[in-house]
Amino acid sequence: MTESVPLSPAETALSLLFRKLHPHLEDAAHALAKGAVRRDLERLHLKLLAARLKTVALLEAEAEGLPEDAPLAEVLETLAANLTPVGESYRQSLILTQLCLEEAPAELLPHAPEGCVTGSAWGPRMTDFLTRLEDPAFQAHHRWEAIEEDIGETEEE
């Protein structure tokens, strides 16, 4: 019986991004492609918000386990702050989430063990995602422009 090696904080963060959040982007893209109704998009928005909140809590826990002045702690704290929902619409939430997924690998991989991408469950998904970014239609703002801006917005009274 082999024991599993615990993931480093950087690997944990990448796993959270590409195993927990990335599927929500794919669900949104699939919903758009099939012409989902507003109610379905609002439901997907709530699921994305819940996943972001859980991811933020886990990123913050990883950061707390590091020395306060560790460069990786700052990266994790910034990522958690960027993913913290602040009442944005579904379109804004998708754009923000995708931008975090676009930028995070460059900031996290230098802190991860060499070769970790190849043997990981999240590596192929991350590699495919980063490759698809070469297509201008896959860029965050362009990719999500078809979602009405007011979906998921809360009205102030």
C-alpha positions as CSV (number, residue, x, y, z in Angstrom):
1,M,0.0,0.0,0.0
2,T,1.4,3.4,-1.0
3,E,0.8,6.5,1.0
4,S,-0.3,9.5,-0.8
5,V,2.0,12.5,-0.5
6,P,0.3,15.6,0.7
7,L,0.1,18.4,-1.9
8,S,2.2,21.5,-1.4
9,P,0.2,24.7,-0.8
10,A,0.8,25.8,-4.4
11,E,-0.4,22.4,-5.7
12,T,-3.5,22.6,-3.5
13,A,-4.3,26.1,-4.9
14,L,-3.9,24.9,-8.5
15,S,-6.0,21.9,-7.7
16,L,-8.7,24.1,-6.2
17,L,-8.7,26.3,-9.3
18,F,-8.8,23.7,-11.9
19,R,-10.8,21.0,-10.2
20,K,-13.3,23.1,-8.2
21,L,-13.7,26.4,-10.2
22,H,-12.8,25.5,-13.8
23,P,-15.8,23.1,-14.2
24,H,-18.1,26.0,-13.4
25,L,-16.7,27.9,-16.4
26,E,-17.3,24.9,-18.6
27,D,-20.8,24.5,-17.3
28,A,-21.5,28.1,-18.1
29,A,-20.0,27.7,-21.6
30,H,-22.2,24.6,-22.2
31,A,-25.3,26.4,-20.9
32,L,-24.6,29.3,-23.3
33,A,-24.1,27.0,-26.2
34,K,-27.4,25.3,-25.6
35,G,-29.3,28.6,-25.1
36,A,-30.0,28.2,-21.4
37,V,-32.8,30.3,-19.9
38,R,-32.2,33.0,-17.4
39,R,-33.3,30.9,-14.4
40,D,-30.7,28.2,-15.3
41,L,-28.0,30.9,-15.6
42,E,-28.9,32.3,-12.2
43,R,-28.7,28.8,-10.7
44,L,-25.2,28.4,-12.2
45,H,-24.2,31.8,-10.8
46,L,-25.2,30.6,-7.3
47,K,-23.2,27.4,-7.7
48,L,-20.2,29.4,-8.9
49,L,-20.4,31.8,-5.9
50,A,-20.6,28.9,-3.5
51,A,-17.5,27.3,-5.1
52,R,-15.6,30.6,-5.0
53,L,-16.5,31.0,-1.3
54,K,-15.3,27.5,-0.5
55,T,-12.1,28.0,-2.6
56,V,-11.4,31.3,-0.8
57,A,-11.7,29.6,2.6
58,L,-9.3,26.8,1.6
59,L,-6.8,29.2,0.0
60,E,-6.8,31.3,3.2
61,A,-6.2,28.2,5.3
62,E,-3.3,27.3,3.1
63,A,-1.8,30.8,3.5
64,E,-2.3,30.7,7.3
65,G,-0.1,27.6,7.4
66,L,2.8,29.4,5.8
67,P,5.2,32.0,7.4
68,E,3.7,35.4,7.2
69,D,6.5,36.8,5.0
70,A,6.6,33.8,2.6
71,P,6.1,35.0,-1.0
72,L,3.6,32.1,-1.6
73,A,1.5,33.3,1.4
74,E,1.1,36.7,-0.4
75,V,0.2,35.0,-3.7
76,L,-2.4,32.8,-1.9
77,E,-3.9,35.8,0.0
78,T,-4.1,37.9,-3.2
79,L,-5.8,35.0,-5.1
80,A,-8.3,34.6,-2.2
81,A,-9.0,38.3,-2.2
82,N,-9.5,38.3,-6.0
83,L,-11.9,35.4,-5.8
84,T,-14.0,36.7,-2.8
85,P,-17.5,37.5,-4.2
86,V,-18.5,41.1,-3.8
87,G,-22.0,41.1,-5.3
88,E,-20.9,41.1,-8.9
89,S,-23.2,39.9,-11.7
90,Y,-22.8,36.4,-13.3
91,R,-20.9,37.8,-16.3
92,Q,-18.5,39.7,-14.0
93,S,-18.1,36.6,-11.8
94,L,-17.2,34.4,-14.8
95,I,-14.7,37.0,-16.1
96,L,-13.1,37.4,-12.7
97,T,-12.9,33.7,-12.1
98,Q,-11.4,33.1,-15.6
99,L,-8.9,35.9,-15.2
100,C,-7.7,34.3,-11.9
101,L,-7.3,30.9,-13.6
102,E,-5.4,32.6,-16.4
103,E,-2.9,34.4,-14.1
104,A,-2.6,31.9,-11.2
105,P,-0.4,29.2,-12.9
106,A,2.4,31.7,-13.6
107,E,2.4,32.8,-9.9
108,L,1.9,29.4,-8.3
109,L,4.0,27.0,-10.4
110,P,7.3,28.5,-9.3
111,H,6.3,27.4,-5.7
112,A,5.2,23.9,-6.7
113,P,7.4,20.8,-7.0
114,E,9.0,20.3,-10.4
115,G,7.0,17.9,-12.5
116,C,3.8,18.1,-10.4
117,V,1.6,19.1,-13.3
118,T,2.2,15.9,-15.2
119,G,1.2,13.5,-12.4
120,S,-1.7,15.6,-11.1
121,A,-5.4,15.3,-11.6
122,W,-5.6,19.0,-12.4
123,G,-2.6,19.3,-14.7
124,P,-4.3,18.2,-18.0
125,R,-7.2,20.5,-17.3
126,M,-4.9,23.5,-16.6
127,T,-2.7,22.7,-19.7
128,D,-5.8,22.5,-22.0
129,F,-7.2,25.7,-20.5
130,L,-4.0,27.7,-21.0
131,T,-3.6,26.3,-24.6
132,R,-7.2,27.5,-25.4
133,L,-6.3,31.0,-24.3
134,E,-4.4,31.4,-27.6
135,D,-7.9,31.7,-29.3
136,P,-9.2,35.3,-29.0
137,A,-12.7,34.0,-28.7
138,F,-11.7,32.2,-25.5
139,Q,-10.4,35.4,-23.8
140,A,-12.5,36.2,-20.7
141,H,-14.3,39.3,-21.7
142,H,-15.2,38.0,-25.2
143,R,-16.1,34.5,-24.0
144,W,-18.7,35.8,-21.5
145,E,-20.1,38.8,-23.3
146,A,-23.3,36.9,-24.3
147,I,-24.4,36.7,-20.7
148,E,-26.8,39.5,-19.9
149,E,-25.1,41.9,-17.5
150,D,-27.9,42.0,-15.0
151,I,-28.1,38.2,-14.3
152,G,-27.2,37.6,-10.7
153,E,-27.1,41.3,-9.8
154,T,-28.7,42.3,-6.5
155,E,-30.8,45.4,-6.3
156,E,-30.1,47.9,-3.5
157,E,-33.2,49.1,-1.8
